[in-house]
């Protein structure tokens, strides 16, 4: 996993659910990369109310940071750190848990990492890290924030999954495979990329004769679909929901549906399966790169799956090596 | 917030670089002391001479750390985040100072305290060199346990305490520097706005009069400019007496009043003014009755709202305050017979009280020995193809007149606007 990670400038660690071992995964990655000779940067999708887990009311877990790593966390979390660090910058942006502090680790230790939550700030931070000499930025993601794994924000991703998703091993495998399927959706042709690159807001159609048109449809989250006569491709700049896809599929026409990237797809497994069998072909402008999948056999409800079986079945279903977080 | 400040902030040419500059803007007051105003204008010119990219860039880095400085002054122990803030301020202030703002306090000793390794960069932590014991601990414990970490924290706290004590005597100078940096930011913004909008430094008249040559309204001029049109600036002079302004509809009477308000307020808030030349008399207050739109909500008719406003203006002028008064189309919402009486009474009172004031009106027959200005109005044989060309056929300049009759051009204007009823 180490060599694979070092190919990228930024990698997001995201989970399929809570308690799937995201923090264990992050700690493992950091320990693996500690002596790699590169400068590592770390941040986490945190503040603006996420300093503390809103669901379970437990504090975000601490991450172990090693000498020379650069991290950004909220002032409050910075004050309660258990490591020695040199303050590099304090942002002027104020949040409920104080300003974001960026620092370099002098003596290893633990700290709760709670960085900017919106993709715009995150993108800026990754850019700022590069200016500070960071070679690889790792982003610890929140479960509900798949958006930070968007290829427009981070170059690649690590997916954490596990028993917390469901008590049934088959369900865990299915749900994880579905997540991977979306991540693995292929890119559209270079022609389409060139044409749709300039399309910002809205739903666009491209006809057989090459005419590009902005439709009146405001959102692809509802069941309204554009006029289909002579249309060979539809580009949706925003999110796409089940009803849009279902209606599109019912038209029974050969058509390509292009979206920005997989984080724009808000589809259920069943609808996606139907889509794959239909004449609608789906593609993305920017494809995500999945570096690795980790699995956690332990569930917060108290039961544990057979980790060998879990990892084997996951590997078989998604075709990449799956790491057991308990053995990391 | 003050109306003129809001308007300034909306200008594209007015830009502050940091929150202390914004604070300085919010603290601006209406200045009535000529020496204080002249001093401010001197500052703006001085700042305009020294401002450069390095200075502007450094000013963007300034953050408002008044709270931290206050804690330092109170003898509290600052933590590493707060010490970083102090160091950052001292280093950035030195950059600003070295880039030309040589009147700023020299804070190099603050930097020395917080940069024991003489690295010259604005990062900070409790350096090993602060405490031999701390250095030893860090050397010995590469992967400290919780207890070891607590022991190190204790030593770090000791260092923080010592540094806070050493820095305390600098708190006043740090505070002053922060304030000065805010003023500098604001003055750069004032200078750049003056440059971009062609504003001029006002002078103060020895006698009680104001003279503008080439007075203009910034917003109106910019709006016209964006349509590729020219704005006709006007010359106007006034003293401690009322001026009745008459002229055709669309003749720029309201814009004139707004320009006079803006020029007076900009001047006394310490800005340069929108004119080619300006000699201004200082007033205590500017009071206006220009449009009644905000009064609709209070349930008053436009006439009632206007009367209450005018009444309060008159009362203020009789309280011994020097007030510049601007009233647009007084009593326009009532019948002309009584409207004329209201205008006469108000103007007469303003004259008795020696109030520098402007009252625009369409009513004629305001008898009396008053100073009167008339907008020249439609040029000879003017014809337009479209409403948008209207301003090309109007001469907005003001002429002194003794006529009590007002120009009769309303029907012609309506006709030019293409309103069928009158054709």
Interface residues (C-beta under 8 A of the other chain):
Chain A: X75 X78 X79 X82 X83 X84 X85 X86 X87 X88 X90 X92 X101 X103 X104 X106 X107 X108 X109
Chain B: X19 X63 X79 X80 X81 X84 X85 X88 X123 X124 X125 X126 X138 X141 X142 X143 X144 X146 X149 X152
